[in-house]
Amino acid sequence: MSAPSASVAGLPAAPAKLEKKPVKFSNLLLGAGLNMFEVTTLGQPLEVVKTTMAANRADGFGGAIQRMWSRGGVLGFYQGLIPWAWIEASTKGAVLLFVASEAEFYAKSFGANNFVAGISGGMVGGLAQAYATMGFCTCMKTVEITKHKVAASGAKPPGTMETFMDIWRREGIRGINKGVNAVAVRQVTNWGSRFGLSRVAETGIRRVTGKEGGEKLSVMEKITASALGGGLSAWNQPIEVIRVEMQSKKEDPNRPKNLTVGKAAKYIYSQNGMKGLYRGVAPRIGLGVWQTVCMVALGDVAKEAVEKLTGDKVTAKH
């Protein structure tokens, strides 16, 4: 005679086995494709405006636009796109998915609920992004956007790879990763607050629309929740301005040598006050909204295309 089951014996059912989410090629392809589209359309122009305003803090929005236009017309709005923004866009999703998946699994294994595990995964993934690919990519993008253009004096301006090799020869790996600690702080705080604030916004939208039972949100409701989360995450703009100051090639005789995060913060505050630490926050909010529109509004179309191309079901959320 077989032994009685746990439910028959009145014992509690065994807890569901914790399984690690697989990182699938189709998920990586979807993330890379959406990121590449986002940065090549409005993403890079907004990034250039944000960086120009953070580096030239006496300029307003109009002054930043004029400065960018003077550096190559329409092409001035796409400085740093090739190859640095493309490298960053095509790789950061893969790094995030791999590392966040591992971190989320271990957080759950220690008893964290889905919300805490999700935030933990995003924050650890963001940290890995900073040190793996985003450090040198953001540094080189900022160098391209802020370096003095010698073309005006009649000399041929150095190309992007020439600039990269010059920094490598003079300063080595530390030179091309300048400001990486500030990038890491930004990524960790960004992912943590974005995840949490988007969840709070979604809860509010569900309450207002009467979808508290878990009903599916519409595309516009998803965009609103994610855009609010992304926009409100710009509270950490001071660390972004510090990052730009550490990586900037703008000629400034007053700037201290060998900037650290602390030295850069002190210098910016002494020159421009608290307002200076939030310079460029408007285009950054715009960038967050555009990223959300790309991921949510185009997500389903891109998901269908990737599934047809790979024959593999996409499981990543967008």
C-alpha positions in Angstrom: 0.0 0.0 0.0 1.4 3.4 -1.0 2.2 6.0 1.6 -0.4 8.8 1.9 0.4 12.0 0.1 1.3 15.2 2.1 -2.2 16.7 1.4 -4.0 13.5 2.6 -1.9 13.3 5.8 -2.7 17.0 6.5 0.9 18.1 6.1 1.7 21.4 4.2 2.6 21.0 0.6 6.3 21.2 -0.3 7.4 24.7 -1.3 7.8 25.3 -5.0 11.4 24.6 -6.2 13.3 27.7 -6.9 14.5 27.7 -10.5 17.0 30.1 -12.1 15.6 32.0 -15.1 17.4 30.9 -18.3 19.1 33.7 -20.3 18.0 33.1 -23.8 19.6 34.3 -27.1 16.2 35.7 -28.2 16.0 37.8 -25.0 19.5 39.2 -25.6 18.7 40.0 -29.3 15.4 41.8 -28.3 17.2 43.9 -25.7 20.1 44.8 -28.0 17.7 45.6 -30.9 15.5 47.9 -28.9 18.5 49.7 -27.3 20.1 50.2 -30.7 16.9 51.7 -32.1 16.4 53.9 -29.0 20.0 55.4 -29.1 20.1 55.8 -32.9 16.9 57.8 -33.0 16.3 60.4 -30.2 18.4 58.7 -27.5 21.9 60.1 -28.6 20.7 63.7 -29.3 19.2 63.8 -25.8 22.3 62.3 -24.3 24.5 64.9 -26.1 22.2 67.8 -24.9 22.4 66.4 -21.3 26.2 66.0 -21.4 26.7 69.4 -23.0 24.6 71.1 -20.3 26.4 69.2 -17.5 29.8 70.1 -18.9 29.0 73.7 -19.7 26.9 74.7 -16.7 26.7 78.4 -17.6 24.8 77.4 -20.8 21.0 77.1 -20.7 19.1 74.7 -23.0 19.3 77.1 -25.9 23.0 77.7 -25.4 23.7 73.9 -25.4 21.7 73.5 -28.7 23.8 76.3 -30.3 27.0 74.8 -29.1 26.1 71.4 -30.5 25.0 72.8 -33.8 28.4 74.7 -34.1 30.1 71.3 -33.8 28.8 69.9 -37.0 25.2 70.8 -37.7 22.8 67.9 -37.4 25.8 65.5 -36.9 26.8 67.5 -33.8 23.7 65.9 -32.1 25.1 62.4 -32.8 28.7 62.8 -31.4 29.8 59.7 -29.7 27.2 57.5 -31.4 29.6 55.4 -33.4 31.1 53.2 -32.1 30.7 54.1 -28.3 27.0 54.4 -27.9 26.4 51.4 -30.2 28.8 49.3 -28.2 27.1 50.3 -25.0 23.6 49.8 -26.4 24.3 46.4 -27.8 26.1 44.9 -24.8 24.6 46.5 -21.7 21.4 44.5 -22.0 23.3 41.2 -22.2 25.4 42.1 -19.1 22.2 43.2 -17.2 20.3 40.1 -18.1 23.1 37.6 -17.2 24.0 39.3 -13.9 20.5 40.4 -12.8 19.3 36.8 -13.4 22.0 35.4 -11.1 21.5 38.1 -8.4 17.7 37.7 -8.4 18.1 33.9 -8.0 20.4 34.2 -5.1 18.3 36.9 -3.4 15.3 34.6 -3.6 17.4 31.7 -2.3 18.0 33.8 0.8 14.3 34.3 1.3 13.7 37.7 -0.5 10.3 38.2 -2.0 9.8 39.0 -5.7 9.9 42.8 -5.3 13.1 42.8 -3.2 14.7 40.2 -5.4 13.8 42.2 -8.5 15.3 45.4 -7.1 18.5 43.5 -5.9 18.9 41.9 -9.4 18.6 45.3 -11.1 21.0 47.0 -8.8 23.7 44.3 -9.0 23.1 44.1 -12.8 23.5 47.9 -13.1 26.8 47.7 -11.1 28.1 45.0 -13.5 27.0 47.1 -16.5 29.1 50.1 -15.2 32.3 48.2 -14.8 32.0 45.8 -17.8 31.0 48.1 -20.7 29.5 51.4 -19.6 32.5 52.9 -17.9 34.7 53.2 -21.0 31.8 53.8 -23.4 30.4 56.7 -21.4 33.9 58.1 -20.9 34.6 58.0 -24.7 31.2 59.5 -25.5 31.8 62.4 -23.1 35.3 62.9 -24.5 33.8 63.1 -28.0 31.1 65.5 -26.9 33.4 67.8 -24.9 36.8 67.7 -26.5 38.1 71.0 -28.0 37.5 71.0 -31.8 40.8 71.9 -33.4 39.2 72.1 -36.9 38.5 75.8 -36.4 42.2 76.5 -36.3 42.7 74.8 -39.6 44.2 71.5 -38.2 42.6 68.2 -39.0 40.6 67.0 -35.9 41.6 63.6 -34.5 39.2 60.7 -35.2 37.4 58.9 -32.4 39.8 55.9 -32.5 42.8 58.2 -32.7 41.5 59.9 -29.5 40.9 56.6 -27.8 44.5 55.4 -28.6 46.0 58.7 -27.5 44.2 58.4 -24.1 45.2 54.7 -23.8 48.9 55.5 -24.5 49.0 58.4 -22.0 46.8 57.1 -19.2 46.2 53.4 -19.8 43.0 51.6 -18.7 42.4 54.2 -15.9 42.2 56.9 -18.5 39.5 55.3 -20.7 37.6 54.3 -17.5 37.7 57.7 -15.9 34.6 58.4 -13.8 33.6 54.7 -13.7 32.9 54.8 -10.0 30.4 57.7 -10.6 28.8 55.6 -13.4 28.5 52.7 -11.0 26.8 54.8 -8.3 24.4 56.2 -11.0 23.5 52.8 -12.4 22.9 51.2 -9.0 20.7 54.1 -7.7 19.0 54.4 -11.1 18.0 50.7 -11.3 16.9 50.5 -7.7 14.8 53.7 -7.7 13.4 53.1 -11.2 12.2 49.6 -10.3 10.6 50.7 -7.1 9.1 54.0 -8.3 7.7 52.3 -11.5 6.0 49.7 -9.2 4.5 52.5 -7.0 3.2 54.3 -10.1 1.7 51.1 -11.5 -0.1 50.5 -8.2 -1.5 54.0 -8.4 -2.7 53.5 -12.0 -4.3 50.2 -11.1 -6.2 51.8 -8.2 -7.4 54.7 -10.4 -8.4 52.4 -13.4 -10.0 49.7 -11.2 -7.4 47.1 -12.3 -6.3 46.0 -8.8 -7.2 42.4 -9.5 -4.1 42.0 -11.8 -5.8 42.8 -15.1 -3.5 43.6 -18.0 -2.5 47.3 -18.3 -2.9 49.1 -21.7 0.2 50.2 -23.6 -0.4 53.9 -22.5 -0.8 52.8 -18.9 2.4 50.8 -19.0 4.2 53.8 -20.6 2.9 56.1 -18.0 4.0 53.9 -15.1 7.5 53.3 -16.5 7.9 57.0 -17.6 7.0 58.2 -14.1 9.5 55.7 -12.6 12.2 56.8 -15.1 11.6 60.5 -14.8 11.5 60.5 -11.0 14.7 58.5 -11.0 16.5 61.6 -12.2 16.7 62.7 -8.5 20.3 61.3 -8.7 21.3 63.9 -11.5 24.1 65.3 -9.3 26.1 62.0 -9.7 25.6 62.3 -13.5 26.9 65.8 -13.5 29.9 64.7 -11.4 30.5 61.8 -13.9 30.5 64.2 -16.8 32.9 66.6 -15.0 35.3 63.7 -14.3 35.3 62.6 -17.9 35.1 66.0 -19.6 37.8 67.2 -21.9 36.6 70.8 -21.7 39.5 73.2 -21.1 39.1 74.5 -17.5 42.2 75.9 -15.7 40.3 76.0 -12.4 39.4 72.3 -12.3 41.4 70.3 -9.7 43.7 67.6 -11.0 43.0 63.9 -10.4 39.3 64.3 -9.7 37.5 61.9 -7.4 33.8 61.8 -7.0 34.1 63.9 -3.8 36.5 66.5 -5.3 34.3 66.8 -8.4 31.2 67.4 -6.3 32.9 70.0 -4.2 34.3 71.8 -7.3 30.9 71.9 -9.1 29.1 73.2 -6.0 31.8 75.9 -5.4 31.4 77.1 -9.1 27.7 76.7 -9.7 25.9 75.9 -6.4 23.1 73.3 -6.1 21.7 74.4 -9.4 24.9 73.3 -11.2 24.5 69.8 -9.8 21.1 69.5 -11.5 22.2 70.9 -14.8 20.9 68.8 -17.7 18.1 67.1 -15.7 15.3 68.1 -18.2 16.9 66.2 -21.2 17.7 63.3 -18.9 14.0 63.0 -17.9 13.2 63.2 -21.7 15.7 60.5 -22.3 14.1 58.3 -19.7 10.6 58.8 -21.3 11.9 58.0 -24.8 13.6 54.8 -23.6 10.3 53.8 -22.0 8.3 54.5 -25.2 10.8 52.4 -27.2 10.8 49.5 -24.8 7.0 49.4 -24.2 5.4 50.7 -27.3 7.7 48.9 -29.7 8.3 45.9 -27.5 5.5 43.7 -28.8 6.4 44.4 -32.5 10.1 43.7 -31.8 9.3 40.6 -29.8 7.3 39.2 -32.7 10.1 39.9 -35.2 12.7 38.3 -32.9 10.6 35.2 -32.4 10.2 34.8 -36.2 13.9 35.3 -36.7 15.1 32.9 -34.0 12.2 30.5 -33.7 12.6 30.9 -30.0 10.0 32.3 -27.6 11.0 35.6 -26.0 10.4 35.5 -22.2 12.0 38.9 -21.3 9.6 41.6 -20.0 9.8 44.9 -21.7 
